[in-house]
Amino acid sequence: MSTNNEIRAYKDEYYPPVPTRMTRFWRTCIMYQIFRFFVLNYKIMKMVVKGHS
């Protein structure tokens, strides 16, 4: 008696997606990270200044 309820230990759905080459580049590029750091700080400072006025 054969059923299709077979349990497989390692399916493709269980593995996380692999980042693309461009994604890895942006994650490791120091100049981009510094730029994003200042952009984020600018956005936070805008919110802080609006809240204090």
VMD Tcl script that draws the C-alpha trace (Angstrom):
set ca {
  {0.00 0.00 0.00}
  {1.74 3.13 -1.24}
  {0.72 6.67 -0.31}
  {1.91 10.05 -1.51}
  {2.38 11.35 2.04}
  {6.09 10.74 1.86}
  {8.15 12.75 4.32}
  {11.42 14.06 2.96}
  {13.97 15.42 5.39}
  {15.60 17.99 3.09}
  {13.36 19.78 0.64}
  {14.36 22.86 -1.32}
  {11.76 24.89 0.61}
  {13.69 24.38 3.85}
  {16.79 26.23 2.65}
  {16.96 30.06 2.84}
  {17.19 32.04 -0.39}
  {20.71 32.84 -1.51}
  {21.41 36.57 -2.00}
  {22.27 37.69 -5.49}
  {25.71 38.93 -6.43}
  {24.51 42.56 -6.38}
  {22.92 42.15 -2.95}
  {26.17 40.79 -1.55}
  {28.03 43.71 -3.09}
  {25.78 46.32 -1.46}
  {25.99 44.56 1.90}
  {29.79 44.61 1.87}
  {30.48 47.96 0.18}
  {31.86 50.28 2.87}
  {31.14 53.52 0.95}
  {27.51 52.53 0.44}
  {27.14 51.61 4.11}
  {28.54 55.00 5.18}
  {26.18 56.77 2.81}
  {23.17 54.80 4.11}
  {24.27 55.53 7.70}
  {24.13 59.29 7.07}
  {20.81 59.03 5.22}
  {19.28 57.14 8.14}
  {20.69 59.63 10.67}
  {19.28 62.51 8.62}
  {15.81 60.93 8.63}
  {15.96 60.35 12.38}
  {17.14 63.91 13.06}
  {14.26 65.30 10.94}
  {11.79 63.38 13.13}
  {13.47 64.52 16.35}
  {13.52 68.18 15.28}
  {9.84 68.07 14.27}
  {8.94 66.52 17.60}
  {10.72 69.23 19.60}
  {9.21 72.21 17.79}
}
mol new
graphics top color blue
foreach p $ca { graphics top sphere $p radius 0.5 }
foreach p [lrange $ca 0 end-1] q [lrange $ca 1 end] { graphics top cylinder $p $q radius 0.2 }
display resetview
